[in-house]
């Protein structure tokens, strides 16, 4: 790994944590006619800054390449819809949001979260960089701007819409290469007594639960609280609350405000102390991660190879970004897996990146009834197992790859 400057603090990074090889872009789903054409691939390696201890990938893919057209629609997940509705109700109640408030969501996707504020009569605005997804949100009646968020757009929004009482960013903070510019934009856009609430996968869960497939080119960062505190401090912001939430295999919900605007919850210092006791501010916390991931790789590839030798049929469920990382790193292609079932109609008829597995509707799993299905979207396991009750009742079994290989 070549050294490079930390995107947060600027220190030189030289410590590799995990190398996942040369990988295609995880959401670059191919059309059947694309097979045989050049498919962009880039190194996928994660490293840690030994100054601020921010985990980050080594290569930066321009956001316009990743997000100008996107095929992930949040509304296809019942669990995500319920999570969004619960959060919106809570924020409206706790922060007493009403007709004179202003909510802005960064990377608002198809309006799955903001629709709850619209229904509650709270003025809101979505910022969504993918034109195709922004158009869907607008059709639903969600005010949406098709732009990338940063310091410049924040200044424009203050002039055109005013400052925001609540800024939301669910699963976007880790996607932004210019993290200092992003946080500077938050400072500009946030009202003096407002709050920013960010949700993102938690790096401690990634390391401890071997969630290596959370690593892909869109996810530039993997955050701990310890790594984030100095970043916000540099921009005049303070973390005033933090919660651990189970979604996406373990996430943090971070509340940030202008320095001095709100008292900090005891939960902030408790989590900080917990992270320090684990050693997240030392290289040893990250040592051994690559070896443990390699063990899962050997175990799963041996399992599916044995099943194929015994004449068993295999499919996969979930044409997800994490699934792309796993399939490509493990080398699981059409010789092992027949197809990938997925609920999103936007993905049907396409092929998975790199491995070129056909993506079919979710009900094809019970119709074709493969003996085993590799559950690539293990972070929504409970929801999917319930939806696929017919497949399981007919004898189909799921293989869970993370945090340990098991058949259910």
C-alpha positions, 0 to 999 in steps of 0.5 A: 500500500502506498502512503497517502494523506488522511482525508480528515486530519492530513497525517500520512497513512501507511498502515493497511488493515485489509486488502480486498483486491481489485474490485468493480464498483459495487453498484455498477449493475450491468445490462446483459449487453454490457458483458464483454465490454470493459468493466472499471475495476479499482483497488479496494483496500482499507487503512487506518490513520495512526494519528486520528484513527479514522479508517478509510479506503485508499482509493477515491472514486469521483462521486459523480461516477458513483452516484449520478445514476443509482439503483438503490431505492430505500423504499424497497426495504420494509425494515428501513421504512419502519426505521425511518418512520420511527425516527421521524416521529421521535424527532418531531416530538423531541425537537417540537418540529412544526410548520415553522421548522425546517428539515433538510436531508442530505442524500434523501434517496426516494423520499422514504424518510422525508415523506414522514415530515411532509405528512406531519406538516413539517417543511422539508427539503431533500438533497439527492445527487442521483437524478433518477432517484431524485425524480422519483422523490419529486413525483411523490411530492417530496421537495428535492434538489438534485445536487451534491452537498458541500460547503458551496451548496450550503451557502446557496441553501441558506440564501434561498431557503434559510438555515435548517433546524434539523439536518439529517444524513442517513448512510451518506457521511461515509460516502463523502471524500471531502469530509472537511468540506461536508462538515463545513457545509453542516456548520453553515446550514445549521441554525444556531440552536439546530441539530445534525443527526447522522447515521452510519455503520459503526467501525467497531462492529465492522472490526469485531463482527467481521463485517468486511463486506461493508467495505466498498468504494462508495464507503470511503470511511468507517467511523468510530466516535474517537475519530470523529470528535476532533473532526467536528471540533475543527469546524465549531461543532460538538457531538451532543449525543450518540446512540448505538442502533442495530440497523445495517449490522450495527450503526451509530446515530450521532447528534451534533450541534453548534458548540455551546448550543446544547449540553452533551449527553452522558452517552457521548463520554461513555461510548468514548471511554468504551472505545478507548478501553477497546484500544481503537486509538491503537493499531492493535485494535485493527491487527488480525482483522485481515486474517479473520476475514481470510478464515471466513473466505476459506470456510465459505468457499469450501462449504459451497464447493462441497455442496456443488460436489454433492450436486446441490444447487445454489442461488443468492439473495440480495443484489447489494453492494456488500454482496458485490464485495463478498462475491468478488473477493471470494470468487463466487461466480456462475460456476457456483451460483445460478442467480441472485434474487432481489426485491428491487424492480430497478435491478431485475434483468441486470447482472451483478458487477464483476461476477455477472450473475443474473438478478431476478425477482425475489419470488423466483427463489421459491419458484426455482427452489434452489437447495441453498441461498447465500444471504448477501443482505444479511443485515436484513436477515429477519425481514428476508427470512420472513418474506421467504417463508415459502422457500424455507417451508419447501426445504430451501436453506439460507447460508449466512456468511457474516459474522460466521458461516452458518446454515439456517 
